[in-house]
Amino acid sequence: FLIALALLTAPSAHADPVADRGLAQALERRDEALARHWLEHGANPEYRGADPFGSPLLLRAALSGEPRLVRLLIESGANPKARDRRGTPILVSAAAMAQGARAAAVTRALGHRGRADQ
């Protein structure tokens, strides 16, 4: 049992916590060049440890109001159909929290590869 638990909780061989945190900070700063840098250096576009709620970086990018950051994450492998910890699709969460014209642009960017509720 303990061995199985250790295997389930062990970080992935590909995990790079420094790159993941760097990517999260780049998204907070809305810095596309820096986000691209961290993605090229091992950051996981599906990283969820940047806040206490375990929100996917894709949600954080969507809430930044920057469609280009959303597209960058999706093009790098982030799942636009991902759900938050409550099971709500990211697209729905982002639409509920975002405001204005940028919210519409981000919603289009999130949905550009398919609907989140599929």
All heavy atoms as an XYZ file, in Angstrom:
880
protein
N       0.828     -1.201      0.000
C       0.000      0.000      0.000
C       0.866      1.256      0.000
O       0.609      2.176     -0.759
C      -0.949     -0.005      1.197
C      -1.710      1.287      1.350
C      -2.753      1.590      0.501
C      -1.371      2.205      2.321
C      -3.454      2.782      0.625
C      -2.061      3.391      2.456
C      -3.113      3.675      1.603
N       1.880      1.307      0.846
C       2.726      2.496      0.924
C       3.492      2.731     -0.373
O       3.673      3.875     -0.790
C       3.688      2.396      2.100
C       3.033      2.476      3.485
C       4.075      2.315      4.576
C       2.309      3.796      3.648
N       3.908      1.653     -1.007
C       4.626      1.799     -2.274
C       3.689      2.380     -3.337
O       4.055      3.288     -4.076
C       5.218      0.457     -2.734
C       6.323      0.036     -1.774
C       5.756      0.551     -4.160
C       6.848     -1.355     -2.000
N       2.469      1.868     -3.377
C       1.494      2.381     -4.342
C       1.199      3.853     -4.078
O       1.116      4.655     -5.014
C       0.208      1.566     -4.279
N       1.062      4.217     -2.816
C       0.813      5.618     -2.467
C       1.988      6.497     -2.890
O       1.793      7.572     -3.448
C       0.562      5.752     -0.962
C       0.273      7.159     -0.456
C      -0.985      7.701     -1.123
C       0.110      7.147      1.047
N       3.200      6.022     -2.666
C       4.385      6.785     -3.057
C       4.432      6.977     -4.567
O       4.767      8.053     -5.057
C       5.646      6.090     -2.563
N       4.091      5.951     -5.314
C       4.095      6.059     -6.771
C       3.028      7.025     -7.266
O       3.244      7.768     -8.221
C       3.883      4.681     -7.413
C       5.053      3.709     -7.285
C       4.656      2.342     -7.806
C       6.271      4.237     -8.034
N       1.875      7.026     -6.619
C       0.792      7.910     -7.028
C       1.068      9.371     -6.704
O       0.600     10.269     -7.390
C      -0.531      7.486     -6.383
C      -1.126      6.189     -6.909
C      -2.328      5.795     -6.071
C      -1.512      6.332     -8.366
N       1.811      9.612     -5.646
C       2.056     10.991     -5.219
C       3.415     11.519     -5.654
O       3.694     12.695     -5.470
C       1.940     11.119     -3.692
O       2.901     10.252     -3.081
C       0.538     10.785     -3.224
N       4.250     10.674     -6.236
C       5.580     11.113     -6.676
C       5.429     12.066     -7.861
O       4.587     11.870     -8.722
C       6.423      9.910     -7.070
N       6.267     13.098     -7.907
C       6.198     14.001     -9.050
C       6.617     13.270    -10.321
O       7.418     12.352    -10.286
C       7.183     15.117     -8.702
C       7.992     14.629     -7.569
C       7.252     13.495     -6.926
N       6.072     13.703    -11.423
C       6.412     13.133    -12.719
C       7.881     13.355    -13.013
O       8.475     14.334    -12.585
C       5.553     13.799    -13.793
O       6.079     13.554    -15.073
N       8.450     12.449    -13.786
C       9.846     12.596    -14.174
C      10.037     13.856    -15.019
O      11.130     14.387    -15.116
C      10.292     11.363    -14.944
N       8.971     14.327    -15.634
C       9.052     15.504    -16.481
C       8.675     16.780    -15.744
O       8.693     17.849    -16.332
C       8.143     15.330    -17.702
C       8.501     14.138    -18.522
N       9.623     14.083    -19.305
C       7.904     12.941    -18.656
C       9.699     12.913    -19.903
N       8.666     12.201    -19.526
N       8.324     16.689    -14.493
C       7.891     17.867    -13.734
C       9.072     18.803    -13.500
O      10.163     18.373    -13.169
C       7.285     17.450    -12.413
N       8.839     20.071    -13.696
C       9.834     21.093    -13.422
C       9.136     22.204    -12.649
O       8.563     23.121    -13.234
C      10.437     21.632    -14.717
C      11.565     22.624    -14.461
O      11.687     23.126    -13.318
O      12.314     22.905    -15.397
N       9.141     22.105    -11.321
C       8.399     23.072    -10.516
C       8.863     24.514    -10.712
O       8.062     25.442    -10.623
C       8.596     22.602     -9.078
C       9.691     21.604     -9.113
C       9.803     21.095    -10.508
N      10.141     24.725    -10.994
C      10.626     26.084    -11.217
C      10.005     26.645    -12.491
O       9.509     27.788    -12.515
C      12.172     26.112    -11.291
C      12.672     27.487    -11.710
C      12.772     25.702     -9.955
N       9.994     25.846    -13.558
C       9.396     26.286    -14.818
C       7.894     26.494    -14.662
O       7.332     27.459    -15.197
C       9.693     25.281    -15.927
N       7.232     25.601    -13.919
C       5.786     25.736    -13.715
C       5.453     27.035    -12.988
O       4.552     27.779    -13.391
C       5.231     24.549    -12.934
C       5.299     23.246    -13.705
O       5.424     23.281    -14.950
O       5.219     22.185    -13.060
N       6.191     27.327    -11.930
C       5.951     28.580    -11.195
C       6.314     29.795    -12.047
O       5.644     30.820    -11.991
C       6.719     28.580     -9.871
C       6.089     27.639     -8.837
C       6.704     27.810     -7.460
N       8.133     27.545     -7.413
C       8.678     26.349     -7.213
N       7.907     25.296     -7.024
N       9.988     26.193     -7.183
N       7.374     29.669    -12.838
C       7.749     30.756    -13.740
C       6.653     31.043    -14.751
O       6.340     32.200    -15.041
N       6.045     29.970    -15.287
C       4.945     30.141    -16.231
C       3.763     30.825    -15.552
O       3.163     31.741    -16.112
C       4.526     28.787    -16.806
C       3.323     28.783    -17.737
C       3.529     29.715    -18.921
C       3.018     27.363    -18.193
N       3.446     30.400    -14.339
C       2.336     31.015    -13.604
C       2.588     32.506    -13.394
O       1.691     33.337    -13.583
C       2.129     30.303    -12.268
N       3.819     32.872    -13.041
C       4.146     34.284    -12.835
C       4.081     35.063    -14.144
O       3.623     36.206    -14.170
C       5.521     34.414    -12.197
C       5.530     33.946    -10.759
C       6.921     33.951    -10.166
O       7.908     34.163    -10.841
N       6.995     33.674     -8.872
N       4.541     34.452    -15.229
C       4.476     35.119    -16.533
C       3.026     35.401    -16.915
O       2.715     36.471    -17.449
C       5.157     34.256    -17.593
N       2.137     34.448    -16.630
C       0.722     34.654    -16.937
C       0.139     35.772    -16.081
O      -0.655     36.579    -16.563
C      -0.057     33.355    -16.749
C       0.295     32.237    -17.728
C      -0.431     30.953    -17.347
C       0.006     32.628    -19.158
N       0.519     35.817    -14.813
C       0.047     36.890    -13.937
C       0.484     38.257    -14.464
O      -0.260     39.234    -14.353
C       0.581     36.703    -12.519
C      -0.104     35.601    -11.755
C       0.508     35.385    -10.382
O       1.172     36.304     -9.851
O       0.333     34.280     -9.837
N       1.678     38.320    -15.030
C       2.211     39.577    -15.569
C       1.725     39.845    -16.994
O       2.078     40.869    -17.574
C       3.735     39.526    -15.566
C       4.316     39.461    -14.192
C       5.811     39.349    -14.251
N       6.337     39.186    -12.911
C       7.494     38.639    -12.634
N       8.273     38.204    -13.596
N       7.882     38.527    -11.394
N       0.992     38.884    -17.552
C       0.504     38.981    -18.935
C       1.660     39.118    -19.913
O       1.594     39.848    -20.897
C      -0.471     40.139    -19.087
C      -1.695     39.970    -18.230
C      -2.615     41.130    -18.373
N      -3.782     40.904    -17.502
C      -4.672     41.798    -17.261
N      -4.601     42.981    -17.806
N      -5.693     41.521    -16.476
N       2.751     38.405    -19.637
C       3.975     38.479    -20.426
C       4.068     37.256    -21.330
O       4.524     36.191    -20.917
C       5.169     38.562    -19.470
C       6.480     38.817    -20.182
O       6.616     38.440    -21.371
O       7.376     39.371    -19.537
N       3.637     37.421    -22.571
C       3.599     36.299    -23.506
C       5.000     35.751    -23.804
O       5.193     34.532    -23.872
C       2.920     36.721    -24.805
C       2.807     35.591    -25.803
C       2.126     36.013    -27.086
O       1.830     37.203    -27.281
O       1.890     35.112    -27.917
N       5.972     36.627    -23.994
C       7.333     36.171    -24.305
C       7.902     35.328    -23.168
O       8.512     34.281    -23.402
C       8.236     37.366    -24.597
N       7.688     35.769    -21.935
C       8.189     35.013    -20.792
C       7.431     33.694    -20.639
O       8.031     32.657    -20.339
C       8.081     35.853    -19.520
C       8.719     35.257    -18.267
C      10.196     34.933    -18.486
C       8.537     36.216    -17.093
N       6.124     33.717    -20.872
C       5.338     32.473    -20.811
C       5.848     31.484    -21.847
O       6.030     30.294    -21.562
C       3.858     32.766    -21.027
N       6.107     31.962    -23.061
C       6.641     31.099    -24.122
C       7.991     30.518    -23.707
O       8.280     29.341    -23.914
C       6.751     31.896    -25.418
C       7.063     31.069    -26.637
C       7.012     31.909    -27.908
N       5.745     32.571    -28.125
C       4.660     31.990    -28.627
N       4.689     30.716    -28.935
N       3.551     32.683    -28.799
N       8.838     31.362    -23.105
C      10.147     30.902    -22.620
C       9.994     29.728    -21.654
O      10.664     28.712    -21.801
C      10.887     32.057    -21.931
C      12.046     31.622    -21.108
N      13.289     31.377    -21.652
C      12.151     31.352    -19.782
C      14.111     30.973    -20.687
N      13.448     30.966    -19.543
N       9.117     29.892    -20.649
C       8.955     28.826    -19.655
C       8.365     27.566    -20.279
O       8.745     26.455    -19.918
C       8.116     29.307    -18.480
C       8.885     30.231    -17.585
C       8.614     31.540    -17.329
C      10.069     29.922    -16.835
N       9.562     32.058    -16.480
C      10.456     31.088    -16.153
C      10.833     28.769    -16.680
C      11.576     31.132    -15.327
C      11.959     28.805    -15.848
C      12.314     29.980    -15.196
N       7.458     27.714    -21.228
C       6.902     26.542    -21.907
C       7.983     25.819    -22.701
O       8.022     24.589    -22.734
C       5.739     26.946    -22.816
C       4.463     27.310    -22.065
C       3.516     28.089    -22.965
C       3.791     26.061    -21.513
N       8.873     26.563    -23.320
C       9.974     25.966    -24.083
C      11.000     25.304    -23.172
O      11.779     24.476    -23.624
C      10.650     27.028    -24.950
C       9.777     27.493    -26.102
C      10.323     28.714    -26.824
O      11.367     29.270    -26.384
O       9.704     29.115    -27.819
N      10.991     25.675    -21.890
C      11.964     25.125    -20.943
C      11.324     24.202    -19.906
O      11.790     24.111    -18.772
C      12.742     26.265    -20.278
C      13.692     26.918    -21.224
N      13.306     27.963    -22.046
C      14.981     26.648    -21.525
C      14.340     28.310    -22.790
N      15.359     27.528    -22.500
N      10.247     23.540    -20.306
C       9.718     22.458    -19.487
C       8.495     22.743    -18.644
O       8.050     21.864    -17.905
N       7.943     23.949    -18.708
C       6.736     24.223    -17.921
C       5.569     23.400    -18.455
O       5.447     23.166    -19.656
C       6.383     25.710    -17.959
N       4.724     22.968    -17.552
C       3.558     22.160    -17.890
C       2.351     23.078    -18.097
O       1.906     23.726    -17.159
C       3.287     21.178    -16.745
C       2.065     20.333    -16.950
O       1.390     20.413    -17.973
N       1.753     19.516    -15.958
N       1.793     23.130    -19.326
C       0.640     24.003    -19.550
C      -0.605     23.570    -18.776
O      -1.552     24.327    -18.650
C       0.411     23.912    -21.061
C       1.044     22.635    -21.468
C       2.181     22.407    -20.515
N      -0.565     22.373    -18.202
C      -1.689     21.860    -17.409
C      -1.455     22.046    -15.899
O      -2.224     21.542    -15.089
C      -1.881     20.366    -17.695
C      -2.326     20.072    -19.115
C      -3.826     20.140    -19.261
O      -4.520     19.422    -18.529
O      -4.282     20.931    -20.090
N      -0.413     22.754    -15.527
C      -0.056     22.956    -14.120
C      -1.221     23.554    -13.333
O      -1.896     24.463    -13.797
C       1.170     23.865    -14.038
C       1.641     24.194    -12.646
C       2.068     23.200    -11.788
C       1.677     25.511    -12.210
C       2.532     23.518    -10.522
C       2.132     25.831    -10.948
C       2.558     24.830    -10.102
O       3.004     25.142     -8.842
N      -1.457     23.021    -12.129
C      -2.579     23.473    -11.295
C      -2.159     23.952     -9.907
O      -3.006     24.223     -9.090
C      -3.587     22.331    -11.127
C      -4.339     22.002    -12.382
C      -5.318     20.849    -12.124
N      -6.153     20.614    -13.273
C      -7.435     20.947    -13.343
N      -8.038     21.506    -12.326
N      -8.118     20.712    -14.435
N      -0.887     24.058     -9.629
C      -0.462     24.383     -8.272
C      -0.176     25.838     -7.997
O       0.425     26.167     -6.987
N      -0.589     26.729     -8.894
C      -0.221     28.139     -8.737
C      -1.076     28.886     -7.727
O      -0.736     29.983     -7.321
C      -0.287     28.845    -10.094
N      -2.181     28.306     -7.316
C      -3.010     28.966     -6.304
C      -3.575     27.910     -5.354
O      -3.509     26.720     -5.634
C      -4.116     29.819     -6.948
C      -5.188     29.000     -7.648
O      -5.392     27.820     -7.309
O      -5.840     29.552     -8.547
N      -4.114     28.331     -4.225
C      -4.594     27.361     -3.232
C      -5.794     26.545     -3.702
O      -6.129     25.534     -3.110
C      -4.963     28.216     -2.022
C      -4.860     29.631     -2.422
C      -4.192     29.711     -3.746
N      -6.437     26.967     -4.792
C      -7.619     26.268     -5.270
C      -7.294     25.229     -6.333
O      -8.170     24.508     -6.793
C      -8.639     27.272     -5.827
C      -9.004     28.325     -4.840
C      -8.529     29.611     -4.979
C      -9.794     28.023     -3.744
C      -8.840     30.583     -4.053
C     -10.120     28.995     -2.811
C      -9.640     30.278     -2.957
N      -6.024     25.174     -6.770
C      -5.639     24.223     -7.800
C      -6.239     24.548     -9.153
O      -6.505     23.664     -9.960
N      -6.429     25.825     -9.416
C      -7.005     26.246    -10.701
C      -6.019     25.979    -11.830
O      -4.829     26.262    -11.694
C      -7.321     27.735    -10.688
O      -8.227     28.034     -9.662
N      -6.499     25.465    -12.951
C      -5.606     25.271    -14.096
C      -5.076     26.619    -14.587
O      -5.769     27.632    -14.515
C      -6.505     24.640    -15.161
C      -7.731     24.186    -14.460
C      -7.863     25.020    -13.223
N      -3.863     26.612    -15.099
C      -3.302     27.849    -15.636
C      -4.165     28.410    -16.755
O      -4.215     29.622    -16.948
C      -1.878     27.615    -16.146
C      -0.827     27.389    -15.076
C       0.536     27.175    -15.722
C      -0.773     28.541    -14.088
N      -4.849     27.534    -17.468
C      -5.712     28.001    -18.555
C      -6.809     28.926    -18.020
O      -7.131     29.945    -18.636
C      -6.316     26.811    -19.297
C      -7.082     27.122    -20.569
C      -6.222     27.900    -21.557
C      -7.582     25.845    -21.194
N      -7.355     28.607    -16.863
C      -8.367     29.482    -16.260
C      -7.738     30.817    -15.878
O      -8.298     31.878    -16.133
C      -9.009     28.824    -15.041
C     -10.017     29.689    -14.277
C     -11.170     30.116    -15.175
C     -10.542     28.941    -13.063
N      -6.567     30.764    -15.300
C      -5.891     32.004    -14.912
C      -5.586     32.867    -16.126
O      -5.729     34.083    -16.094
C      -4.623     31.684    -14.138
C      -4.967     30.962    -12.832
C      -3.757     30.635    -12.071
N      -3.198     31.907    -11.609
C      -2.285     31.997    -10.684
N      -1.819     30.917    -10.122
N      -1.824     33.150    -10.304
N      -5.166     32.227    -17.227
C      -4.902     32.979    -18.458
C      -6.186     33.602    -18.987
O      -6.202     34.752    -19.418
C      -4.277     32.064    -19.509
N      -7.267     32.840    -18.929
C      -8.556     33.355    -19.397
C      -8.982     34.560    -18.564
O      -9.464     35.558    -19.098
C      -9.615     32.261    -19.340
N      -8.782     34.487    -17.272
C      -9.187     35.590    -16.399
C      -8.291     36.819    -16.559
O      -8.679     37.919    -16.178
C      -9.219     35.131    -14.948
C     -10.283     34.076    -14.649
C     -10.198     33.625    -13.203
C     -11.671     34.609    -14.963
N      -7.115     36.628    -17.145
C      -6.233     37.772    -17.392
C      -6.802     38.671    -18.483
O      -6.401     39.818    -18.619
C      -4.837     37.293    -17.804
O      -4.829     36.857    -19.162
N      -7.745     38.132    -19.268
C      -8.332     38.909    -20.348
C      -7.469     38.969    -21.588
O      -7.665     39.813    -22.446
N      -6.500     38.065    -21.689
C      -5.568     38.067    -22.809
C      -5.748     36.807    -23.661
O      -5.196     35.753    -23.356
C      -4.121     38.136    -22.302
C      -3.806     39.375    -21.501
C      -3.763     40.637    -22.349
O      -3.638     40.537    -23.583
O      -3.860     41.726    -21.773
N      -6.504     36.893    -24.760
C      -6.725     35.717    -25.605
C      -5.435     35.095    -26.124
O      -5.345     33.884    -26.279
C      -7.572     36.245    -26.762
C      -8.108     37.547    -26.326
C      -7.208     38.067    -25.246
N      -4.406     35.918    -26.345
C      -3.147     35.369    -26.867
C      -2.503     34.410    -25.874
O      -1.884     33.423    -26.267
C      -2.200     36.508    -27.264
C      -1.831     37.399    -26.111
C      -1.175     38.714    -26.578
N      -1.097     39.642    -25.498
C      -0.189     39.614    -24.534
N       0.736     38.685    -24.539
N      -0.200     40.505    -23.574
N      -2.659     34.669    -24.566
C      -2.116     33.761    -23.552
C      -2.918     32.468    -23.505
O      -2.362     31.393    -23.327
C      -2.099     34.442    -22.182
C      -1.170     35.646    -22.048
C      -1.328     36.290    -20.681
C       0.273     35.249    -22.308
N      -4.216     32.594    -23.679
C      -5.084     31.412    -23.724
C      -4.676     30.530    -24.899
O      -4.469     29.323    -24.756
C      -6.567     31.812    -23.820
C      -7.451     30.609    -24.086
C      -6.998     32.538    -22.550
N      -4.535     31.147    -26.073
C      -4.149     30.385    -27.268
C      -2.775     29.740    -27.095
O      -2.562     28.602    -27.499
C      -4.177     31.278    -28.506
C      -5.580     31.491    -29.042
C      -5.568     32.160    -30.397
N      -5.087     33.531    -30.350
C      -5.845     34.578    -30.070
N      -7.123     34.424    -29.826
N      -5.330     35.790    -30.039
N      -1.832     30.468    -26.494
C      -0.485     29.936    -26.270
C      -0.548     28.664    -25.425
O       0.089     27.662    -25.751
C       0.404     30.985    -25.593
C       1.806     30.514    -25.198
C       2.610     30.126    -26.434
C       2.512     31.604    -24.404
N      -1.317     28.702    -24.346
C      -1.430     27.516    -23.493
C      -2.089     26.354    -24.225
O      -1.634     25.213    -24.132
C      -2.198     27.839    -22.212
C      -1.449     28.649    -21.168
C      -2.364     28.966    -19.995
C      -0.210     27.922    -20.688
N      -3.153     26.633    -24.972
C      -3.840     25.570    -25.706
C      -2.907     24.980    -26.762
O      -2.798     23.753    -26.901
C      -5.152     26.084    -26.329
C      -6.164     26.379    -25.212
C      -5.727     25.063    -27.315
C      -7.423     27.083    -25.676
N      -2.201     25.837    -27.485
C      -1.257     25.357    -28.497
C      -0.115     24.561    -27.878
O       0.486     23.726    -28.534
C      -0.718     26.534    -29.303
C      -1.778     27.150    -30.206
C      -1.397     28.520    -30.739
O      -0.292     29.019    -30.433
O      -2.221     29.095    -31.464
N       0.161     24.802    -26.595
C       1.231     24.098    -25.887
C       0.745     22.835    -25.189
O       1.517     22.169    -24.516
C       1.882     25.035    -24.866
O       2.460     26.138    -25.523
N      -0.549     22.544    -25.307
C      -1.058     21.295    -24.763
C      -2.085     21.407    -23.658
O      -2.566     20.387    -23.166
N      -2.431     22.611    -23.238
C      -3.467     22.750    -22.213
C      -4.809     22.318    -22.811
O      -5.102     22.595    -23.967
C      -3.551     24.189    -21.719
N      -5.588     21.644    -22.022
C      -6.865     21.101    -22.475
C      -7.977     22.134    -22.324
O      -8.359     22.467    -21.203
C      -7.202     19.851    -21.665
C      -8.496     19.210    -22.079
O      -9.159     19.640    -23.014
N      -8.864     18.159    -21.368
N      -8.542     22.627    -23.446
C      -9.613     23.612    -23.335
C     -10.902     23.015    -22.762
O     -11.804     23.745    -22.388
C      -9.814     24.088    -24.771
C      -9.292     22.995    -25.611
C      -8.193     22.339    -24.822
N     -10.957     21.700    -22.662
C     -12.139     21.036    -22.092
C     -11.931     20.694    -20.613
O     -12.770     20.032    -20.009
C     -12.452     19.769    -22.874
C     -12.832     20.060    -24.307
C     -13.103     18.787    -25.055
C     -13.392     19.096    -26.517
N     -13.600     17.879    -27.288
N     -10.824     21.168    -20.042
C     -10.526     20.877    -18.636
C     -11.611     21.448    -17.728
O     -12.341     22.368    -18.091
C      -9.174     21.479    -18.257
N     -11.674     20.886    -16.554
C     -12.649     21.332    -15.553
C     -11.912     21.747    -14.295
O     -10.831     21.267    -14.014
C     -13.626     20.200    -15.235
C     -14.455     19.823    -16.455
C     -15.370     18.641    -16.177
N     -16.175     18.351    -17.345
C     -17.380     18.859    -17.569
N     -17.927     19.661    -16.675
N     -18.042     18.561    -18.664
N     -12.541     22.646    -13.537
C     -11.943     23.046    -12.270
C     -12.246     21.977    -11.215
O     -12.871     20.963    -11.511
C     -12.406     24.450    -11.854
C     -13.896     24.543    -11.566
O     -14.547     23.502    -11.313
O     -14.419     25.671    -11.579
N     -11.804     22.211     -9.999
C     -11.978     21.190     -8.944
C     -13.433     20.909     -8.602
O     -13.750     19.873     -8.060
C     -11.227     21.606     -7.686
C      -9.751     21.446     -7.870
C      -9.070     21.345     -6.565
N      -7.666     21.053     -6.834
C      -6.772     20.873     -5.912
N      -7.119     20.962     -4.658
N      -5.543     20.611     -6.231
N     -14.313     21.825     -8.926
C     -15.738     21.598     -8.679
C     -16.409     20.884     -9.839
O     -17.600     20.623     -9.800
C     -16.442     22.928     -8.425
C     -16.063     23.535     -7.077
C     -16.695     24.871     -6.940
N     -15.943     25.724     -7.874
C     -16.008     27.024     -7.925
N     -16.810     27.672     -7.145
N     -15.284     27.714     -8.769
N     -15.627     20.623    -10.905
C     -16.178     19.941    -12.065
C     -16.760     20.867    -13.110
O     -17.324     20.427    -14.101
N     -16.607     22.164    -12.907
C     -17.135     23.138    -13.855
C     -16.152     23.294    -15.015
O     -14.957     23.468    -14.782
C     -17.324     24.509    -13.173
O     -18.147     24.329    -12.021
C     -17.949     25.521    -14.112
N     -16.640     23.249    -16.256
C     -15.731     23.461    -17.391
C     -15.049     24.831    -17.299
O     -15.671     25.815    -16.894
C     -16.648     23.395    -18.612
C     -17.832     22.601    -18.148
C     -18.005     22.955    -16.697
N     -13.775     24.879    -17.667
C     -13.005     26.120    -17.617
C     -13.712     27.227    -18.395
O     -13.764     28.367    -17.959
C     -11.597     25.893    -18.193
C     -10.840     24.877    -17.346
C     -10.814     27.183    -18.313
C     -10.710     25.242    -15.910
N     -14.265     26.885    -19.549
C     -14.955     27.875    -20.371
C     -16.094     28.527    -19.593
O     -16.263     29.740    -19.624
C     -15.494     27.211    -21.642
C     -16.273     28.088    -22.609
C     -15.411     29.244    -23.096
C     -16.766     27.267    -23.781
N     -16.838     27.737    -18.853
C     -17.964     28.263    -18.073
C     -17.451     29.136    -16.928
O     -17.958     30.234    -16.701
C     -18.846     27.104    -17.542
C     -19.910     27.615    -16.590
C     -19.468     26.355    -18.711
N     -16.420     28.668    -16.226
C     -15.847     29.452    -15.122
C     -15.303     30.781    -15.614
O     -15.542     31.825    -15.008
C     -14.708     28.677    -14.447
O     -15.196     27.534    -13.820
N     -14.576     30.747    -16.731
C     -13.986     31.980    -17.261
C     -15.075     32.958    -17.686
O     -14.988     34.150    -17.399
C     -13.072     31.656    -18.433
N     -16.097     32.458    -18.361
C     -17.184     33.326    -18.812
C     -17.915     33.943    -17.628
O     -18.317     35.110    -17.668
C     -18.151     32.544    -19.693
N     -18.071     33.178    -16.547
C     -18.782     33.679    -15.375
C     -17.983     34.748    -14.638
O     -18.556     35.663    -14.062
C     -19.098     32.528    -14.430
N     -16.648     34.653    -14.676
C     -15.813     35.565    -13.904
C     -15.290     36.752    -14.701
O     -15.001     37.795    -14.140
C     -14.636     34.807    -13.310
C     -15.036     33.826    -12.232
S     -13.578     33.096    -11.487
C     -13.781     31.408    -11.968
N     -15.143     36.602    -15.999
C     -14.568     37.666    -16.826
C     -15.638     38.706    -17.157
O     -16.827     38.450    -17.014
C     -13.981     37.066    -18.087
N     -15.185     39.852    -17.612
C     -16.117     40.936    -17.916
C     -15.704     41.642    -19.205
O     -14.535     41.686    -19.559
C     -16.134     41.964    -16.785
C     -16.569     41.388    -15.472
C     -16.470     42.412    -14.353
O     -16.000     43.515    -14.558
N     -16.909     42.045    -13.179
N     -16.679     42.222    -19.884
C     -16.420     43.110    -21.003
C     -16.015     42.435    -22.292
O     -16.148     41.235    -22.477
N     -15.463     43.265    -23.183
C     -15.085     42.814    -24.517
C     -13.975     41.776    -24.461
O     -13.949     40.837    -25.246
C     -14.648     44.003    -25.359
N     -13.044     41.932    -23.529
C     -11.965     40.946    -23.410
C     -12.516     39.593    -23.006
O     -11.996     38.563    -23.405
C     -10.908     41.405    -22.419
C     -10.055     42.490    -22.998
C      -8.842     42.725    -22.137
N      -8.011     43.695    -22.795
C      -6.758     43.468    -23.130
N      -6.200     42.323    -22.863
N      -6.047     44.393    -23.729
N     -13.563     39.579    -22.210
C     -14.180     38.306    -21.814
C     -14.693     37.577    -23.045
O     -14.500     36.360    -23.175
C     -15.311     38.548    -20.830
N     -15.315     38.296    -23.962
C     -15.816     37.668    -25.186
C     -14.663     37.134    -26.025
O     -14.734     36.019    -26.557
C     -16.642     38.670    -25.986
N     -13.576     37.892    -26.118
C     -12.421     37.451    -26.894
C     -11.786     36.209    -26.274
O     -11.398     35.273    -26.975
C     -11.392     38.575    -26.994
N     -11.680     36.192    -24.960
C     -11.104     35.033    -24.269
C     -12.006     33.826    -24.432
O     -11.540     32.714    -24.664
C     -10.847     35.361    -22.777
C     -10.561     34.111    -21.984
C      -9.701     36.343    -22.658
N     -13.306     34.024    -24.319
C     -14.247     32.916    -24.488
C     -14.107     32.323    -25.883
O     -14.092     31.106    -26.048
C     -15.689     33.386    -24.238
O     -15.764     33.885    -22.898
C     -16.674     32.256    -24.400
N     -13.955     33.177    -26.887
C     -13.740     32.669    -28.252
C     -12.425     31.913    -28.326
O     -12.337     30.871    -28.958
C     -13.757     33.816    -29.258
C     -15.151     34.322    -29.570
C     -15.160     35.246    -30.769
N     -14.276     36.400    -30.629
C     -14.590     37.528    -29.998
N     -15.770     37.660    -29.432
N     -13.734     38.522    -29.921
N     -11.375     32.430    -27.681
C     -10.074     31.756    -27.710
C     -10.157     30.390    -27.034
O      -9.585     29.408    -27.508
C      -9.010     32.620    -27.031
N     -10.862     30.315    -25.931
C     -11.015     29.034    -25.237
C     -11.801     28.037    -26.072
O     -11.523     26.852    -26.042
C     -11.727     29.237    -23.899
C     -10.861     29.599    -22.729
C     -11.725     30.042    -21.561
C      -9.984     28.440    -22.315
N     -12.764     28.529    -26.799
C     -13.615     27.644    -27.568
C     -13.154     27.407    -28.982
O     -13.788     26.688    -29.729
N     -12.006     27.972    -29.337
C     -11.609     27.886    -30.742
C     -11.258     26.480    -31.191
O     -11.203     26.212    -32.367
C     -10.475     28.868    -31.045
C      -9.101     28.363    -30.814
N      -8.533     28.284    -29.583
C      -8.181     27.899    -31.690
C      -7.312     27.814    -29.692
N      -7.073     27.577    -30.963
N     -11.069     25.548    -30.274
C     -10.773     24.162    -30.637
C     -11.893     23.228    -30.284
O     -11.741     22.022    -30.277
C      -9.509     23.719    -29.913
C      -8.295     24.401    -30.445
C      -7.245     23.400    -30.675
N      -6.110     24.036    -31.293
C      -4.882     23.690    -31.068
N      -4.606     22.717    -30.249
N      -3.901     24.282    -31.688
N     -13.012     23.749    -29.901
C     -14.128     22.879    -29.539
C     -14.828     23.389    -28.309
O     -14.314     24.248    -27.603
N     -15.977     22.866    -28.062
C     -16.761     23.300    -26.921
C     -16.266     22.646    -25.642
O     -15.886     21.484    -25.645
C     -18.220     22.964    -27.150
C     -18.801     23.791    -28.285
C     -20.225     23.496    -28.515
N     -20.877     23.172    -27.263
C     -22.150     22.959    -27.131
N     -22.930     23.033    -28.163
N     -22.664     22.660    -25.962
N     -16.315     23.400    -24.549
C     -15.806     22.899    -23.267
C     -16.729     21.858    -22.667
O     -16.311     21.071    -21.834
C     -15.641     24.069    -22.284
N     -17.999     21.824    -23.079
C     -18.930     20.905    -22.424
C     -19.047     19.578    -23.155
O     -19.886     18.765    -22.827
C     -20.304     21.562    -22.297
C     -20.885     21.980    -23.646
O     -20.168     21.941    -24.653
O     -22.066     22.346    -23.665
N     -18.193     19.339    -24.131
C     -18.257     18.067    -24.852
C     -17.511     16.994    -24.129
O     -16.571     17.200    -23.454
C     -17.683     18.226    -26.255
C     -18.559     19.087    -27.122
C     -17.974     19.274    -28.520
O     -16.781     19.140    -28.724
N     -18.823     19.579    -29.458
